[in-house]
Amino acid sequence: VAAAPAPAADEARAILKRLGVPDSAFATSGRPATSPISGAVITHVRETSPDEAKAAIGRAHEAFKAWRKVPAPKRGEFVRLIGEELRAAKDDLGRLVTLEAGKVTSEGLGEVQEMIDICDFAVGLSRQLYGLTIATERADHRMMETWHPLGVCGVISAFNFPVAVWSWNAALAFVCGDSVVWKPSEKTLLTALGVQAIVERAAKRFGGVPEGLSEVLLGGREVGEVLVEDERVPILSATGSTAMGRQVGPKLASRFARAILELGGNNAAIVSPSADLDLALRGIAFAAMGTAGQRCTTLRRLFVHESVYDKLVPSLVKVYGSVRIGDPRTEGTLVGPLIDKSAFEGMERALDESRAAGGKVHGGGRYTEGACADGYYAKPALVEMPKQTGPVLRETFAPILYVMRYSDFDEVVEAHNAVGAGLSSSIFTTDLREAETFIASAGSDCGIANVNIGPSGAEIGGAFGGEKETGGGREAGSDAWKAYMRRATNTINYGKTLPLAQGVTFDV
Ligand code: UN1
């Protein structure tokens, strides 16, 4: 029998020291930072007041004015150093993610790997950031577009990806010439402090990073609101619930700020008659139960063709019954704790509602073996639903998978799209026509549509985000960088006459 892991709080405090988080970040009167592993208070974090938040935005605004003049490849060098520091701190920061957000070890480390990956991507990008040269209708003229730094980029992130989401935004923002003000979830303040210490080390090595280039606001809603309302923040990336987006989006729109909204998902997968069922089973299990169902890309709805339903679903129920739940630090654990009590209660409520709607629930309920009694560990639930109704139509941030039978492909695609959110989706099939139809224009309406892999676990190279109530934002790869810059169209006349566009004449 392996020795029980050390108390989460002790381990977390030792890591914070090693990461170089200064003692001044903590205060006994501050906000408690807890670990969902045991519910224990790790330490108390000194909060940022609204006035301090405004001052931080002011510093970031000044930093932007200097940073925008630094050549982009030099800015890339700073991000390269952040990537180096992240490599050196990977084990500690990954472990801190596990301790503070409850992710299993490989997922905590995976999150830091995503940060490293986006830094690498951004470094290359820093030598690109290109615009087009466009044919002009006027003789002896040249028309082109150039991309310029935009300003202070606000980042509001959620507990479930406490560090990676900051980096998807910050790595791009830094190379694009923006400064960053980050308001992490109030449930994951320690990992944010860890990241800030890492950034400061990189800044020291770089030399000449303007003060205020990377600011962190630690606190609740009040400081988030300061960030949303401040005119000096022209772009804000917000990750969280659709309800949060409904408040933040209009406020940003009213002051014409750019919004990158990464809101709720209600992601589905279709298992067709020709699917490789072993592969589907593994894909579904990871996508639905991984991260204890607390990813915005988590698989929440499963449509299984009637011809394979009685083969696949009983095997899935078996996997649900045997999955290892427990301390996320213990080797072999696949499902760690929910973030807190209210997450568990939300899951219970959704299961009650699904029972009332005719659902047959397998699993569910609280898992209290050994030390797990101190946290909120949930047994993942698979719910066989007679139809897509009630709780199936909304996102419950917990490991619940609603399973439904289907018979017709066109109908199932329609049912697939008949929810508010539009983040991620997938189909398990070996039928080329179905696969291509699903990812074509009349197929899945989501920002991410996969074939023979689940909806979660996206790489940073692709643009990440979704449609409809997911908010429409895109982060990370592809050309997502363009959101962090402003585009200027330039027309240059190198001739001696002044032809006007559209043949207009104006002779004075
Ligand atoms: C989120 O849950 O907030 O595709 C984002 C994934 C991750 C991102 C999830 N790369 O699951």
Boltz pocket constraint, residues with backbone or C-beta under 6 A from the ligand:
constraints:
  - pocket:
      binder: B
      contacts: [[A, 160], [A, 161], [A, 239], [A, 294], [A, 295], [A, 296], [A, 297], [A, 455], [A, 456], [A, 457], [A, 458], [A, 459]]
      max_distance: 6.0
